[in-house]
């Protein structure tokens, strides 16, 4: 924001690259990732923006951790810039935790959703005797849904996910408008502008939902 509105306001950059972040940003991460948020700010300013993250698989040294992104990132970025993408859209790129030579594919994926049963909450005590909690996901995959960023990383592929700023669920917006829109007096009487059957609680989709845990 500072760069786009003040420091570089007279000549905006051609591209914003956020990252490369240590640790992937997939699935639910995109709602609270600082790496993705910086790319979002670039998109808001009308600048083509890409968030880049490198998944971590173990206790590799830093050079080994970033080798995949270092090798495959530049040609991927060049190709993405050549292809282009619409204003208001940002690209979320994640590299798998593999040596560069073992990565052979790029997958254009959708945003996945984790299995919350893999969530881990550890209660710990710091050096001053104060209690704190460490929140994370177990480093295992639970058969992630095909076509998602989670599945791409689990298969050892580079994941490219186009994201946009509008988080509105438009079908639900239409349904709610049928029950809520109208005068406050009508709302207080428990009536709606347009009557209709009560909505049933929404559960899981009829198909099997396959998710994965954060690495």
C-alpha positions in Angstrom: 0.0 0.0 0.0 2.8 2.4 0.9 4.6 1.6 -2.3 1.6 1.9 -4.6 0.0 4.9 -3.0 3.0 7.0 -2.0 6.5 5.8 -2.9 5.8 4.7 -6.4 2.6 6.5 -7.1 3.9 8.2 -10.2 5.1 5.0 -11.8 3.5 1.8 -10.5 5.5 -1.4 -10.9 4.6 -3.8 -13.7 4.3 -6.8 -11.3 4.0 -7.6 -7.6 5.7 -10.8 -6.4 5.0 -11.7 -2.8 7.3 -14.3 -1.4 8.8 -16.8 -1.8 7.3 -17.7 1.6 8.7 -20.6 3.6 5.9 -23.0 4.0 3.0 -23.4 1.6 -0.2 -21.3 1.5 -3.0 -23.4 0.2 -6.6 -24.2 1.0 -7.7 -22.3 4.1 -4.4 -20.5 4.4 -5.3 -17.9 1.8 -7.8 -16.3 4.2 -5.1 -15.4 6.7 -1.8 -15.6 4.8 0.3 -12.5 4.8 2.0 -13.7 1.6 -1.4 -13.9 -0.2 -2.5 -10.6 1.4 0.4 -8.7 -0.1 -0.6 -10.0 -3.5 -4.2 -9.0 -2.8 -3.1 -5.4 -2.0 -1.3 -5.4 -5.4 -4.4 -6.6 -7.1 -6.5 -3.9 -5.4 -4.1 -1.3 -6.8 -4.6 -2.7 -10.3 -1.1 -4.3 -10.5 -0.7 -7.9 -11.7 0.2 -9.8 -8.5 1.5 -13.3 -7.7 1.9 -14.9 -4.2 4.6 -17.6 -4.2 5.2 -20.2 -1.4 7.5 -23.1 -1.0 6.2 -26.1 0.9 8.5 -27.6 3.5 8.8 -31.4 3.9 11.3 -31.9 6.7 14.5 -30.6 8.2 16.3 -29.6 5.1 18.8 -26.7 5.1 17.5 -23.4 3.7 19.2 -23.9 0.3 17.5 -27.2 -0.1 14.2 -25.9 1.0 14.1 -23.1 -1.7 15.8 -25.1 -4.5 12.5 -26.0 -6.2 11.2 -22.4 -6.2 14.6 -21.1 -7.3 14.8 -23.5 -10.2 11.2 -23.5 -11.5 10.0 -20.1 -10.4 11.6 -17.8 -13.0 10.4 -19.7 -16.1 7.0 -20.1 -14.6 6.8 -16.4 -13.8 7.9 -15.5 -17.3 5.2 -17.7 -18.8 2.5 -16.4 -16.5 3.3 -12.8 -17.5 3.2 -13.7 -21.2 -0.2 -15.3 -20.7 -1.6 -12.6 -18.5 -4.7 -12.6 -16.2 -7.6 -10.3 -15.6 -7.5 -7.3 -13.3 -8.7 -8.0 -9.8 -7.4 -11.6 -10.0 -4.2 -12.7 -8.2 -2.3 -15.9 -8.7 -1.3 -18.2 -5.8 1.7 -20.3 -6.7 2.9 -23.2 -4.4 6.0 -25.3 -5.0 6.1 -28.9 -3.6 8.7 -30.0 -1.0 10.8 -31.9 -3.5 14.2 -31.5 -5.2 13.8 -29.6 -8.5 14.5 -32.7 -10.7 11.6 -34.6 -9.2 9.0 -31.9 -10.1 7.8 -32.3 -13.7 4.3 -30.8 -13.8 2.4 -27.6 -13.2 -1.3 -27.9 -12.2 -3.8 -25.1 -12.4 -5.9 -25.9 -9.3 -8.8 -24.7 -7.3 -8.6 -23.7 -3.6 -9.0 -26.8 -1.4 -10.3 -27.2 2.1 -8.5 -29.1 4.9 -9.8 -31.8 7.0 -10.2 -30.1 10.4 -9.8 -33.4 12.2 -6.1 -33.0 11.4 -5.9 -29.8 13.5 -3.4 -29.9 16.3 -3.4 -27.7 19.4 -0.5 -28.0 21.7 -0.5 -26.4 25.1 3.1 -25.3 26.0 4.9 -23.3 28.7 7.5 -20.6 27.8 10.7 -19.8 29.7 8.9 -17.5 32.0 6.4 -20.1 33.0 3.5 -18.6 31.0 1.2 -20.9 29.1 0.8 -20.5 25.4 -0.7 -22.6 22.6 0.8 -23.7 19.3 -1.8 -24.3 16.5 -1.1 -26.3 13.4 -2.0 -29.2 11.2 -0.5 -32.6 11.2 2.0 -33.1 8.3 0.0 -35.8 6.6 -2.4 -35.8 3.7 -5.9 -37.4 3.9 -6.7 -38.1 0.3 -7.2 -34.5 -0.9 -9.9 -33.7 -3.5 -8.6 -34.0 -7.1 -8.2 -30.7 -8.8 -7.4 -28.7 -5.6 -4.1 -27.1 -4.6 -3.8 -29.7 -1.8 -4.0 -32.5 -4.3 -1.4 -30.8 -6.6 1.1 -30.5 -3.7 0.4 -34.1 -2.6 1.2 -35.3 -6.1 4.4 -33.4 -6.2 3.2 -30.8 -8.7 3.5 -27.0 -8.8 0.1 -25.5 -8.0 -1.2 -22.3 -9.6 -4.5 -21.1 -8.3 -6.2 -18.0 -9.6 -8.0 -16.1 -6.8 -10.2 -13.0 -6.8 -11.3 -10.5 -4.2 -15.0 -11.2 -4.2 -15.8 -13.8 -1.5 -19.5 -13.5 -2.0 -21.4 -16.8 -2.3 -23.9 -15.6 -4.9 -26.4 -18.5 -4.8 -26.7 -18.0 -1.0 -27.0 -14.3 -1.5 -30.0 -14.9 -3.8 -31.6 -17.3 -1.4 -31.2 -14.9 1.6 -32.5 -12.0 -0.4 -35.8 -13.8 -0.9 -36.3 -14.2 2.9 -34.8 -10.9 4.2 -35.1 -8.1 1.8 -38.0 -5.8 2.6 -39.0 -3.4 5.3 -37.8 -3.8 8.9 -41.4 -3.9 10.0 -42.0 -6.9 7.8 -38.9 -8.5 9.2 -40.0 -7.9 12.8 -43.3 -9.7 11.9 -41.4 -12.7 10.7 -42.4 -12.3 7.1 -40.3 -11.9 4.0 -40.6 -9.9 0.9 -41.0 -13.1 -1.1 -42.2 -16.1 0.7 -40.7 -19.5 0.1 -39.9 -22.8 1.8 -37.6 -22.7 4.7 -34.0 -23.6 3.9 -32.7 -26.9 5.1 -29.5 -26.9 7.1 -26.6 -27.3 4.6 -24.3 -30.2 5.3 -21.6 -31.8 3.2 -22.1 -32.3 -0.5 -23.5 -35.6 -1.7 -20.2 -36.7 -3.1 -17.3 -37.7 -0.9 -15.3 -34.7 0.2 -11.7 -35.4 0.2 -9.4 -33.0 2.0 -5.9 -32.7 3.3 -4.0 -31.4 6.3 -1.5 -28.6 6.2 2.1 -29.7 5.8 
